[in-house]
Amino acid sequence: MVFALTLQVFMRFVFSSSLAWTEELSRYSFIWSVYMGGVLAVKHSQHVRITAQLLVLPPKCRVAVLMFTDTLWIIANFFIAYQSVEVLKCAFEFPEISPTLGIVKGYVEAMLPASFLLMNLRLIMKYWHLIRNHELMGLAQIGGGEA
């Protein structure tokens, strides 16, 4: 993405010309990096979560609430992934070709179900690790104490 944008700036300022494909490539790269960033945030427990209301609860209740909300999150991720796959079926059945790169846009849109399923994988791996190592109560530490 950075290379494509740098190349575009270079072409415009040095040669007073532009490359049409660099804008499209950088846009698609940005979309992929945003969704992969979401997966990485889940891996490191750095995703956006409002936890101030949990501070008034005892630690065991905090863990129960966090496990419940993560379960809802997993269900929502599966729902989004399923709906995305349904849309992708149409995208590949009636392909829309990107104007400058000439690729089927369904390949770019395939990041949606992939990223939401990877988020679920990371959440399940997190709980597997916590349960296996008897560290589930570590979830009760709000403010960076999550494993």
C-alpha positions, -999 to 999 in steps of 0.1 A, spaced: 0 0 0 28 24 9 48 15 -21 18 21 -44 11 55 -29 47 65 -30 49 54 -66 18 75 -74 32 106 -57 65 101 -75 49 98 -109 27 128 -103 54 152 -91 83 140 -113 66 130 -145 33 150 -142 15 117 -150 -2 91 -129 -7 54 -127 -43 44 -125 -37 10 -108 -19 24 -78 -49 41 -63 -70 9 -66 -42 -13 -53 -37 9 -23 -74 10 -16 -77 -28 -17 -45 -31 4 -59 -7 30 -91 -27 33 -72 -59 38 -48 -43 64 -78 -29 84 -94 -63 87 -61 -80 94 -54 -53 120 -87 -63 137 -76 -99 139 -42 -88 153 -60 -67 179 -80 -97 190 -48 -118 193 -33 -92 216 -65 -84 235 -62 -48 223 -96 -46 206 -120 -18 217 -140 -29 247 -158 -8 273 -149 -22 307 -155 6 332 -189 -9 342 -172 -41 352 -150 -25 378 -180 -24 402 -184 -62 399 -165 -89 419 -138 -107 399 -159 -139 393 -187 -118 379 -163 -99 357 -151 -131 342 -186 -144 337 -197 -112 320 -166 -111 298 -171 -147 288 -208 -140 280 -200 -110 259 -172 -128 241 -197 -156 233 -220 -131 218 -191 -116 199 -182 -151 185 -219 -156 174 -220 -122 158 -187 -130 139 -201 -163 126 -232 -145 115 -212 -118 97 -190 -144 81 -220 -165 69 -237 -134 54 -204 -124 38 -201 -158 22 -236 -155 8 -228 -122 -7 -195 -136 -21 -214 -164 -39 -231 -137 -59 -199 -118 -64 -183 -148 -80 -214 -159 -99 -218 -125 -114 -182 -112 -112 -175 -75 -111 -141 -67 -126 -121 -39 -110 -115 -12 -137 -77 -8 -135 -64 -40 -120 -87 -63 -139 -94 -86 -109 -127 -99 -97 -137 -77 -67 -149 -108 -49 -113 -116 -41 -110 -83 -22 -143 -88 -5 -133 -123 6 -114 -106 34 -146 -101 53 -155 -137 61 -118 -146 64 -111 -119 90 -142 -126 111 -135 -163 111 -99 -155 121 -111 -133 149 -132 -162 162 -102 -185 159 -81 -161 180 -108 -157 206 -112 -195 209 -74 -199 211 -73 -173 239 -99 -191 260 -83 -225 253 -50 -211 266 -66 -196 297 -86 -227 306 -57 -251 299 -33 -230 321 -59 -224 348 -57 -186 342 -93 -178 335 -95 -155 365 -68 -134 347 -97 -120 327 -109 -102 359 -79 -78 357 -93 -49 337 -70 -24 321 -43 -44 303 -44 -75 325 -62 -96 299 -43 -125 285 
